[in-house]
């Protein structure tokens, strides 16, 4: 289709305008390049070369194998175990202990300065400014000046100087006394010399090495003491006590509290007759002692 002359005129005018704009832009750029001075460029000197580092010792690289790049929150290493507690220097002597895993453990400790014995449980203060922290079968852990100290039961040395070894006497037959003068007059009845009782009570430390006793509980309450580890030929063996016996009362006094038991033992020095109620093989048994 032929174009109208009027459209050709418009197209020519647009082309002339674009040509004029391009020519003016080129001329302006050329004039600016000649009239505006180029910017001054300042180059910094190059840095000094790095000095070579001396070789590191082997210990410098020891941490590398210990690092775990896949577990940055690794648990800290366990602290070293504490140093073992030292023996206490307090003037105390441990006679014996009764350990109950359910609670109520106690120890019998003597103050050598005051020559006085007492019953001490967990957290009880003892002479010398310490307190009982733990009670075990053969020792007590004391907390003294913020440190743990050990008080152990003295172990008698066989034939050592200043110590005596208890005689291993033969079992007593009914009607006949043994070397200590103890006589079994019936199945559960004995005659005991007063000198034998006094000797035993004066050497309580040795007496407590001949037997062990732990509190016995029934229905959650302490009803007495169960005996075990009775040494053959000891005083307890001679007067008819057996391993497994449960002592319930002496002369009607219940043996359900260690402090009462300790007090009762001291009162036996003046007794002439003892009646011990016990349980043996789940059966009640009465032991009678005449002290002469």
BAFI-245808 format. One record per residue (C-alpha): residue number from 1; chain; x, y negated, z. Coordinates in pm, 1 decimal. Example, Ala and Ser with C-alpha at 12.3 -4.5 7.8 and 13.67 -1.06 7.14 Angstrom:
BEGIN
<voke resi="1" chain="A" px="1230.0" py="450.0" pz="780.0"/>
<voke resi="2" chain="A" px="1367.0" py="106.0" pz="714.0"/>
***
This chain:
BEGIN
<voke resi="1" chain="A" px="0.0" py="0.0" pz="0.0"/>
<voke resi="2" chain="A" px="153.8" py="-343.1" pz="-96.3"/>
<voke resi="3" chain="A" px="247.5" py="-580.4" pz="195.4"/>
<voke resi="4" chain="A" px="106.9" py="-929.0" pz="215.5"/>
<voke resi="5" chain="A" px="359.7" py="-1211.4" pz="162.4"/>
<voke resi="6" chain="A" px="261.1" py="-1355.2" pz="500.3"/>
<voke resi="7" chain="A" px="390.3" py="-1041.6" pz="683.7"/>
<voke resi="8" chain="A" px="718.5" py="-1051.0" pz="498.6"/>
<voke resi="9" chain="A" px="778.1" py="-1405.4" pz="621.6"/>
<voke resi="10" chain="A" px="720.2" py="-1296.8" pz="986.2"/>
<voke resi="11" chain="A" px="958.4" py="-1006.0" pz="956.6"/>
<voke resi="12" chain="A" px="1229.5" py="-1225.2" pz="809.2"/>
<voke resi="13" chain="A" px="1197.4" py="-1475.7" pz="1092.0"/>
<voke resi="14" chain="A" px="1236.9" py="-1200.0" pz="1355.5"/>
<voke resi="15" chain="A" px="1547.1" py="-1063.4" pz="1185.9"/>
<voke resi="16" chain="A" px="1701.2" py="-1411.0" pz="1167.9"/>
<voke resi="17" chain="A" px="1633.1" py="-1463.6" pz="1541.5"/>
<voke resi="18" chain="A" px="1805.1" py="-1136.5" pz="1636.4"/>
<voke resi="19" chain="A" px="2103.7" py="-1219.4" pz="1417.9"/>
<voke resi="20" chain="A" px="2134.4" py="-1565.1" pz="1571.9"/>
<voke resi="21" chain="A" px="2115.9" py="-1420.9" pz="1927.5"/>
<voke resi="22" chain="A" px="2385.6" py="-1163.4" pz="1857.3"/>
<voke resi="23" chain="A" px="2614.3" py="-1420.4" pz="1700.0"/>
<voke resi="24" chain="A" px="2577.6" py="-1658.4" pz="1995.9"/>
<voke resi="25" chain="A" px="2650.7" py="-1378.4" pz="2246.1"/>
<voke resi="26" chain="A" px="2968.0" py="-1284.5" pz="2061.3"/>
<voke resi="27" chain="A" px="3084.9" py="-1644.1" pz="2042.3"/>
<voke resi="28" chain="A" px="3011.6" py="-1703.8" pz="2414.0"/>
<voke resi="29" chain="A" px="3207.6" py="-1395.7" pz="2519.7"/>
<voke resi="30" chain="A" px="3505.8" py="-1495.9" pz="2308.6"/>
<voke resi="31" chain="A" px="3507.9" py="-1852.3" pz="2449.5"/>
<voke resi="32" chain="A" px="3479.4" py="-1722.0" pz="2811.5"/>
<voke resi="33" chain="A" px="3773.6" py="-1489.0" pz="2758.5"/>
<voke resi="34" chain="A" px="3988.3" py="-1781.6" pz="2647.3"/>
<voke resi="35" chain="A" px="3869.8" py="-2039.1" pz="2904.2"/>
<voke resi="36" chain="A" px="3853.1" py="-1821.4" pz="3227.4"/>
<voke resi="37" chain="A" px="4199.8" py="-1702.3" pz="3348.8"/>
<voke resi="38" chain="A" px="4233.4" py="-1330.8" pz="3423.7"/>
<voke resi="39" chain="A" px="4221.3" py="-1229.3" pz="3796.7"/>
<voke resi="40" chain="A" px="4551.3" py="-1177.6" pz="3974.1"/>
<voke resi="41" chain="A" px="4612.9" py="-813.7" pz="4065.5"/>
<voke resi="42" chain="A" px="4840.7" py="-738.8" pz="4363.7"/>
<voke resi="43" chain="A" px="4959.7" py="-379.4" pz="4401.7"/>
<voke resi="44" chain="A" px="5057.5" py="-247.2" pz="4747.8"/>
<voke resi="45" chain="A" px="5386.8" py="-64.4" pz="4776.7"/>
<voke resi="46" chain="A" px="5359.2" py="314.1" pz="4792.4"/>
<voke resi="47" chain="A" px="5368.6" py="472.8" pz="5144.8"/>
<voke resi="48" chain="A" px="5690.0" py="618.4" pz="5273.9"/>
<voke resi="49" chain="A" px="5725.7" py="990.2" pz="5215.0"/>
<voke resi="50" chain="A" px="5625.3" py="1217.8" pz="5512.4"/>
<voke resi="51" chain="A" px="5910.8" py="1354.2" pz="5714.1"/>
<voke resi="52" chain="A" px="5913.6" py="1732.8" pz="5737.2"/>
<voke resi="53" chain="A" px="5805.3" py="1862.7" pz="6081.1"/>
<voke resi="54" chain="A" px="6033.9" py="2099.4" pz="6272.5"/>
<voke resi="55" chain="A" px="5908.6" py="2457.9" pz="6304.9"/>
<voke resi="56" chain="A" px="5671.8" py="2518.5" pz="6600.6"/>
<voke resi="57" chain="A" px="5744.2" py="2782.4" pz="6866.1"/>
<voke resi="58" chain="A" px="5544.1" py="3104.6" pz="6858.3"/>
<voke resi="59" chain="A" px="5338.5" py="2997.8" pz="7161.5"/>
<voke resi="60" chain="A" px="5197.9" py="2706.5" pz="6954.1"/>
<voke resi="61" chain="A" px="5010.8" py="2955.7" pz="6737.0"/>
<voke resi="62" chain="A" px="4898.4" py="3185.1" pz="7022.9"/>
<voke resi="63" chain="A" px="4550.7" py="3026.0" pz="7032.0"/>
<voke resi="64" chain="A" px="4472.3" py="3114.5" pz="6668.8"/>
<voke resi="65" chain="A" px="4388.5" py="3485.1" pz="6719.0"/>
<voke resi="66" chain="A" px="4178.5" py="3397.4" pz="7026.9"/>
<voke resi="67" chain="A" px="3951.5" py="3159.5" pz="6836.7"/>
<voke resi="68" chain="A" px="3622.2" py="3288.3" pz="6703.2"/>
<voke resi="69" chain="A" px="3513.6" py="3060.1" pz="6415.2"/>
<voke resi="70" chain="A" px="3184.6" py="3248.0" pz="6391.5"/>
<voke resi="71" chain="A" px="3096.3" py="3203.6" pz="6761.1"/>
<voke resi="72" chain="A" px="3196.6" py="2862.8" pz="6891.4"/>
<voke resi="73" chain="A" px="2984.9" py="2913.6" pz="7207.5"/>
<voke resi="74" chain="A" px="3189.2" py="3208.4" pz="7330.2"/>
<voke resi="75" chain="A" px="3145.6" py="3281.4" pz="7700.5"/>
<voke resi="76" chain="A" px="3437.3" py="3163.1" pz="7917.6"/>
<voke resi="77" chain="A" px="3683.4" py="3421.4" pz="8039.0"/>
<voke resi="78" chain="A" px="3609.7" py="3573.5" pz="8378.5"/>
<voke resi="79" chain="A" px="3790.6" py="3418.2" pz="8671.2"/>
<voke resi="80" chain="A" px="4059.5" py="3631.3" pz="8834.6"/>
<voke resi="81" chain="A" px="3941.5" py="3831.2" pz="9138.6"/>
<voke resi="82" chain="A" px="3997.3" py="3664.6" pz="9475.8"/>
<voke resi="83" chain="A" px="4293.2" py="3767.7" pz="9684.3"/>
<voke resi="84" chain="A" px="4220.0" py="4042.1" pz="9939.5"/>
<voke resi="85" chain="A" px="4136.6" py="3925.2" pz="10290.5"/>
<voke resi="86" chain="A" px="4413.3" py="3945.2" pz="10549.1"/>
<voke resi="87" chain="A" px="4389.5" py="4100.0" pz="10894.8"/>
<voke resi="88" chain="A" px="4260.7" py="3856.8" pz="11155.1"/>
<voke resi="89" chain="A" px="4496.5" py="3715.0" pz="11414.4"/>
<voke resi="90" chain="A" px="4217.0" py="3654.3" pz="11665.8"/>
<voke resi="91" chain="A" px="4243.6" py="3839.1" pz="11996.1"/>
<voke resi="92" chain="A" px="3955.1" py="4072.1" pz="11917.6"/>
<voke resi="93" chain="A" px="3914.5" py="4448.1" pz="11915.8"/>
<voke resi="94" chain="A" px="3654.2" py="4638.9" pz="11718.1"/>
<voke resi="95" chain="A" px="3513.1" py="4933.7" pz="11911.3"/>
<voke resi="96" chain="A" px="3261.9" py="5060.0" pz="11657.0"/>
<voke resi="97" chain="A" px="2996.0" py="4973.8" pz="11401.7"/>
<voke resi="98" chain="A" px="2648.3" py="5090.9" pz="11303.1"/>
<voke resi="99" chain="A" px="2564.8" py="5024.8" pz="10940.2"/>
<voke resi="100" chain="A" px="2207.2" py="5014.2" pz="10814.6"/>
<voke resi="101" chain="A" px="2166.6" py="4941.7" pz="10441.9"/>
<voke resi="102" chain="A" px="1813.0" py="4812.6" pz="10503.9"/>
<voke resi="103" chain="A" px="1940.6" py="4548.1" pz="10745.5"/>
<voke resi="104" chain="A" px="2010.5" py="4535.1" pz="11118.0"/>
<voke resi="105" chain="A" px="2375.3" py="4645.5" pz="11109.1"/>
<voke resi="106" chain="A" px="2577.5" py="4560.6" pz="11417.9"/>
<voke resi="107" chain="A" px="2927.3" py="4587.2" pz="11560.1"/>
<voke resi="108" chain="A" px="3073.9" py="4616.8" pz="11909.5"/>
<voke resi="109" chain="A" px="3362.9" py="4373.8" pz="11954.7"/>
<voke resi="110" chain="A" px="3576.3" py="4308.0" pz="12260.6"/>
<voke resi="111" chain="A" px="3724.2" py="3970.6" pz="12347.4"/>
<voke resi="112" chain="A" px="4070.8" py="4075.9" pz="12465.7"/>
<voke resi="113" chain="A" px="4124.9" py="3745.4" pz="12643.3"/>
<voke resi="114" chain="A" px="3808.5" py="3760.9" pz="12854.9"/>
<voke resi="115" chain="A" px="3802.2" py="4145.0" pz="12863.8"/>
<voke resi="116" chain="A" px="3435.7" py="4131.8" pz="12765.3"/>
<voke resi="117" chain="A" px="3247.3" py="4337.2" pz="12508.3"/>
<voke resi="118" chain="A" px="2942.7" py="4232.2" pz="12308.3"/>
<voke resi="119" chain="A" px="2713.0" py="4339.5" pz="12027.1"/>
<voke resi="120" chain="A" px="2732.9" py="4124.6" pz="11712.4"/>
<voke resi="121" chain="A" px="2521.1" py="4137.2" pz="11397.0"/>
<voke resi="122" chain="A" px="2553.5" py="3962.3" pz="11062.5"/>
<voke resi="123" chain="A" px="2611.9" py="3583.4" pz="11097.6"/>
<voke resi="124" chain="A" px="2665.1" py="3616.9" pz="11475.2"/>
<voke resi="125" chain="A" px="2939.6" py="3392.6" pz="11617.5"/>
<voke resi="126" chain="A" px="3227.2" py="3578.9" pz="11781.9"/>
<voke resi="127" chain="A" px="3496.2" py="3452.4" pz="12022.0"/>
<voke resi="128" chain="A" px="3768.8" py="3251.0" pz="11853.9"/>
<voke resi="129" chain="A" px="3548.7" py="3032.8" pz="11632.6"/>
<voke resi="130" chain="A" px="3465.3" py="3296.1" pz="11369.5"/>
<voke resi="131" chain="A" px="3140.3" py="3460.7" pz="11262.0"/>
<voke resi="132" chain="A" px="3049.5" py="3804.3" pz="11129.8"/>
<voke resi="133" chain="A" px="3013.7" py="3798.0" pz="10749.3"/>
<voke resi="134" chain="A" px="2984.4" py="4170.6" pz="10673.8"/>
<voke resi="135" chain="A" px="2984.0" py="4499.2" pz="10863.7"/>
<voke resi="136" chain="A" px="3125.6" py="4818.3" pz="10714.5"/>
<voke resi="137" chain="A" px="3185.4" py="5168.4" pz="10848.0"/>
<voke resi="138" chain="A" px="3539.4" py="5109.1" pz="10966.7"/>
<voke resi="139" chain="A" px="3578.6" py="4732.1" pz="10970.8"/>
<voke resi="140" chain="A" px="3413.8" py="4393.4" pz="11006.1"/>
<voke resi="141" chain="A" px="3466.4" py="4096.1" pz="10774.8"/>
<voke resi="142" chain="A" px="3494.7" py="3772.2" pz="10971.9"/>
<voke resi="143" chain="A" px="3453.8" py="3420.8" pz="10834.8"/>
<voke resi="144" chain="A" px="3719.2" py="3209.4" pz="11006.5"/>
<voke resi="145" chain="A" px="3809.9" py="2854.7" pz="10901.1"/>
<voke resi="146" chain="A" px="3647.3" py="2908.3" pz="10561.1"/>
<voke resi="147" chain="A" px="3843.6" py="3228.4" pz="10488.9"/>
<voke resi="148" chain="A" px="3761.8" py="3598.2" pz="10508.9"/>
<voke resi="149" chain="A" px="3954.9" py="3796.6" pz="10768.0"/>
<voke resi="150" chain="A" px="3939.7" py="4168.8" pz="10844.5"/>
<voke resi="151" chain="A" px="3894.4" py="4325.9" pz="11187.3"/>
<voke resi="152" chain="A" px="3944.2" py="4703.4" pz="11163.5"/>
<voke resi="153" chain="A" px="3881.8" py="4985.6" pz="11406.3"/>
<voke resi="154" chain="A" px="4213.3" py="5095.4" pz="11551.5"/>
<voke resi="155" chain="A" px="4319.1" py="5435.4" pz="11428.5"/>
<voke resi="156" chain="A" px="4482.8" py="5646.2" pz="11697.0"/>
<voke resi="157" chain="A" px="4813.8" py="5791.1" pz="11580.2"/>
<voke resi="158" chain="A" px="4872.9" py="6156.8" pz="11650.7"/>
<voke resi="159" chain="A" px="5135.5" py="6172.6" pz="11922.2"/>
<voke resi="160" chain="A" px="5236.8" py="5809.7" pz="11880.7"/>
<voke resi="161" chain="A" px="5388.1" py="5616.6" pz="12169.9"/>
<voke resi="162" chain="A" px="5137.0" py="5484.5" pz="12418.1"/>
<voke resi="163" chain="A" px="4850.1" py="5691.6" pz="12273.7"/>
<voke resi="164" chain="A" px="4693.5" py="6016.3" pz="12379.3"/>
<voke resi="165" chain="A" px="4539.2" py="6279.1" pz="12155.8"/>
<voke resi="166" chain="A" px="4206.6" py="6414.9" pz="12288.1"/>
<voke resi="167" chain="A" px="4226.0" py="6780.9" pz="12370.7"/>
<voke resi="168" chain="A" px="4041.2" py="7020.7" pz="12142.2"/>
<voke resi="169" chain="A" px="3865.9" py="7219.3" pz="12410.8"/>
<voke resi="170" chain="A" px="3678.9" py="7539.3" pz="12340.8"/>
<voke resi="171" chain="A" px="3295.8" py="7536.0" pz="12356.5"/>
<voke resi="172" chain="A" px="3156.0" py="7562.5" pz="12707.7"/>
<voke resi="173" chain="A" px="2983.4" py="7885.5" pz="12796.8"/>
<voke resi="174" chain="A" px="2686.7" py="7872.1" pz="13040.8"/>
<voke resi="175" chain="A" px="2798.6" py="7902.2" pz="13400.6"/>
<voke resi="176" chain="A" px="3166.2" py="7825.7" pz="13341.1"/>
<voke resi="177" chain="A" px="3338.6" py="7484.7" pz="13348.8"/>
<voke resi="178" chain="A" px="3595.7" py="7379.1" pz="13091.4"/>
<voke resi="179" chain="A" px="3927.1" py="7205.4" pz="13162.6"/>
<voke resi="180" chain="A" px="3746.0" py="6874.1" pz="13220.1"/>
<voke resi="181" chain="A" px="3514.6" py="7025.9" pz="13482.8"/>
<voke resi="182" chain="A" px="3195.8" py="6999.1" pz="13273.2"/>
<voke resi="183" chain="A" px="2965.3" py="7292.9" pz="13342.6"/>
<voke resi="184" chain="A" px="2664.3" py="7402.7" pz="13138.6"/>
<voke resi="185" chain="A" px="2411.2" py="7534.0" pz="13390.9"/>
<voke resi="186" chain="A" px="2126.8" py="7597.2" pz="13146.1"/>
<voke resi="187" chain="A" px="2051.1" py="7568.1" pz="12776.5"/>
<voke resi="188" chain="A" px="2017.2" py="7187.3" pz="12785.3"/>
<voke resi="189" chain="A" px="2141.8" py="7112.2" pz="13137.5"/>
<voke resi="190" chain="A" px="2495.4" py="7014.3" pz="13234.5"/>
<voke resi="191" chain="A" px="2695.7" py="6915.7" pz="13540.6"/>
<voke resi="192" chain="A" px="2950.5" py="6642.3" pz="13469.5"/>
<voke resi="193" chain="A" px="3222.0" py="6522.2" pz="13710.6"/>
<voke resi="194" chain="A" px="3199.8" py="6152.5" pz="13792.9"/>
<voke resi="195" chain="A" px="3569.6" py="6115.2" pz="13716.0"/>
<voke resi="196" chain="A" px="3505.0" py="6229.6" pz="13356.4"/>
<voke resi="197" chain="A" px="3233.5" py="5966.4" pz="13311.5"/>
<voke resi="198" chain="A" px="3450.2" py="5690.0" pz="13459.4"/>
<voke resi="199" chain="A" px="3743.1" py="5788.8" pz="13236.4"/>
<voke resi="200" chain="A" px="3525.8" py="5780.4" pz="12924.4"/>
<voke resi="201" chain="A" px="3373.3" py="5440.8" pz="13005.9"/>
<voke resi="202" chain="A" px="3714.7" py="5289.7" pz="13081.2"/>
<voke resi="203" chain="A" px="3849.1" py="5394.9" pz="12739.6"/>
<voke resi="204" chain="A" px="3557.5" py="5291.2" pz="12519.5"/>
<voke resi="205" chain="A" px="3784.6" py="5235.7" pz="12220.7"/>
<voke resi="206" chain="A" px="3879.7" py="5604.6" pz="12209.1"/>
<voke resi="207" chain="A" px="3524.7" py="5709.6" pz="12296.6"/>
<voke resi="208" chain="A" px="3383.6" py="5540.3" pz="11987.3"/>
<voke resi="209" chain="A" px="3625.0" py="5731.1" pz="11763.2"/>
<voke resi="210" chain="A" px="3464.5" py="6060.0" pz="11872.0"/>
<voke resi="211" chain="A" px="3115.8" py="5991.7" pz="11734.3"/>
<voke resi="212" chain="A" px="2926.3" py="5772.1" pz="11490.3"/>
<voke resi="213" chain="A" px="2569.2" py="5648.0" pz="11532.6"/>
<voke resi="214" chain="A" px="2334.9" py="5461.3" pz="11303.1"/>
<voke resi="215" chain="A" px="1991.1" py="5314.0" pz="11380.8"/>
<voke resi="216" chain="A" px="1704.0" py="5546.9" pz="11296.2"/>
<voke resi="217" chain="A" px="1381.7" py="5391.9" pz="11164.3"/>
<voke resi="218" chain="A" px="1031.3" py="5531.8" pz="11156.6"/>
<voke resi="219" chain="A" px="747.5" py="5330.0" pz="11007.4"/>
<voke resi="220" chain="A" px="986.3" py="5038.3" pz="10953.6"/>
<voke resi="221" chain="A" px="1078.5" py="5014.8" pz="11325.8"/>
<voke resi="222" chain="A" px="1393.1" py="5124.3" pz="11505.9"/>
<voke resi="223" chain="A" px="1320.6" py="5418.9" pz="11738.1"/>
<voke resi="224" chain="A" px="1670.9" py="5532.4" pz="11830.1"/>
<voke resi="225" chain="A" px="2012.8" py="5633.0" pz="11698.0"/>
<voke resi="226" chain="A" px="2105.3" py="5924.7" pz="11472.3"/>
<voke resi="227" chain="A" px="2435.4" py="6089.8" pz="11565.4"/>
<voke resi="228" chain="A" px="2689.3" py="6233.6" pz="11321.7"/>
<voke resi="229" chain="A" px="3065.1" py="6296.3" pz="11285.0"/>
<voke resi="230" chain="A" px="3084.8" py="6431.2" pz="11642.4"/>
<voke resi="231" chain="A" px="3444.7" py="6537.3" pz="11696.1"/>
<voke resi="232" chain="A" px="3489.2" py="6895.6" pz="11807.3"/>
<voke resi="233" chain="A" px="3611.6" py="6914.8" pz="12166.5"/>
<voke resi="234" chain="A" px="3511.0" py="6554.2" pz="12241.3"/>
<voke resi="235" chain="A" px="3302.4" py="6452.6" pz="12543.2"/>
<voke resi="236" chain="A" px="2989.9" py="6435.9" pz="12325.4"/>
<voke resi="237" chain="A" px="3052.4" py="6788.9" pz="12199.8"/>
<voke resi="238" chain="A" px="3105.2" py="6916.6" pz="12554.7"/>
<voke resi="239" chain="A" px="2773.5" py="6777.6" pz="12680.4"/>
<voke resi="240" chain="A" px="2571.9" py="6950.4" pz="12409.0"/>
<voke resi="241" chain="A" px="2504.0" py="6677.5" pz="12153.6"/>
<voke resi="242" chain="A" px="2474.6" py="6790.1" pz="11791.3"/>
<voke resi="243" chain="A" px="2517.9" py="6622.5" pz="11453.9"/>
<voke resi="244" chain="A" px="2178.9" py="6498.0" pz="11338.1"/>
<voke resi="245" chain="A" px="2036.9" py="6447.5" pz="11689.1"/>
<voke resi="246" chain="A" px="1823.9" py="6134.1" pz="11724.6"/>
<voke resi="247" chain="A" px="1863.6" py="5973.8" pz="12068.8"/>
<voke resi="248" chain="A" px="1535.5" py="5809.8" pz="12165.8"/>
<voke resi="249" chain="A" px="1567.2" py="5722.2" pz="12536.4"/>
<voke resi="250" chain="A" px="1790.6" py="5759.7" pz="12842.4"/>
<voke resi="251" chain="A" px="1617.5" py="5775.3" pz="13180.9"/>
<voke resi="252" chain="A" px="1304.7" py="5638.3" pz="13015.9"/>
<voke resi="253" chain="A" px="1482.5" py="5338.4" pz="12861.9"/>
<voke resi="254" chain="A" px="1420.9" py="5328.0" pz="12483.7"/>
<voke resi="255" chain="A" px="1733.3" py="5326.3" pz="12266.3"/>
<voke resi="256" chain="A" px="1581.4" py="5104.5" pz="11996.4"/>
<voke resi="257" chain="A" px="1810.8" py="4805.2" pz="12032.9"/>
<voke resi="258" chain="A" px="2193.0" py="4804.4" pz="12013.4"/>
<voke resi="259" chain="A" px="2232.8" py="4534.7" pz="12277.8"/>
<voke resi="260" chain="A" px="2016.1" py="4731.2" pz="12523.0"/>
<voke resi="261" chain="A" px="2216.6" py="5045.3" pz="12447.4"/>
<voke resi="262" chain="A" px="2541.8" py="4862.5" pz="12522.6"/>
<voke resi="263" chain="A" px="2405.6" py="4731.9" pz="12853.9"/>
<voke resi="264" chain="A" px="2273.4" py="5075.7" pz="12947.3"/>
<voke resi="265" chain="A" px="2613.2" py="5236.5" pz="12890.8"/>
<voke resi="266" chain="A" px="2770.3" py="4996.8" pz="13139.3"/>
<voke resi="267" chain="A" px="2497.6" py="5080.9" pz="13394.0"/>
<voke resi="268" chain="A" px="2571.4" py="5452.2" pz="13368.8"/>
<voke resi="269" chain="A" px="2874.8" py="5410.1" pz="13592.6"/>
<voke resi="270" chain="A" px="2653.0" py="5432.9" pz="13902.8"/>
<voke resi="271" chain="A" px="2405.6" py="5691.7" pz="13770.9"/>
<voke resi="272" chain="A" px="2385.7" py="6038.0" pz="13927.6"/>
<voke resi="273" chain="A" px="2124.5" py="6190.4" pz="13699.2"/>
<voke resi="274" chain="A" px="2062.2" py="6133.2" pz="13329.7"/>
<voke resi="275" chain="A" px="1763.6" py="6248.0" pz="13128.7"/>
<voke resi="276" chain="A" px="1812.1" py="6210.7" pz="12754.0"/>
<voke resi="277" chain="A" px="1512.1" py="6241.5" pz="12521.2"/>
<voke resi="278" chain="A" px="1610.4" py="6331.1" pz="12166.4"/>
<voke resi="279" chain="A" px="1485.4" py="6489.4" pz="11844.7"/>
<voke resi="280" chain="A" px="1672.5" py="6788.9" pz="11704.8"/>
<voke resi="281" chain="A" px="1567.6" py="6959.9" pz="11381.7"/>
<voke resi="282" chain="A" px="1242.1" py="6760.4" pz="11394.2"/>
<voke resi="283" chain="A" px="1165.2" py="6904.5" pz="11739.2"/>
<voke resi="284" chain="A" px="1177.9" py="6713.3" pz="12073.2"/>
<voke resi="285" chain="A" px="1453.2" py="6816.6" pz="12309.8"/>
<voke resi="286" chain="A" px="1544.0" py="6701.5" pz="12661.7"/>
<voke resi="287" chain="A" px="1903.8" py="6702.3" pz="12783.7"/>
<voke resi="288" chain="A" px="1964.8" py="6674.9" pz="13159.2"/>
<voke resi="289" chain="A" px="2295.5" py="6577.3" pz="13319.0"/>
<voke resi="290" chain="A" px="2386.6" py="6589.3" pz="13686.6"/>
<voke resi="291" chain="A" px="2681.4" py="6362.9" pz="13764.2"/>
<voke resi="292" chain="A" px="2876.0" py="6464.3" pz="14075.7"/>
***
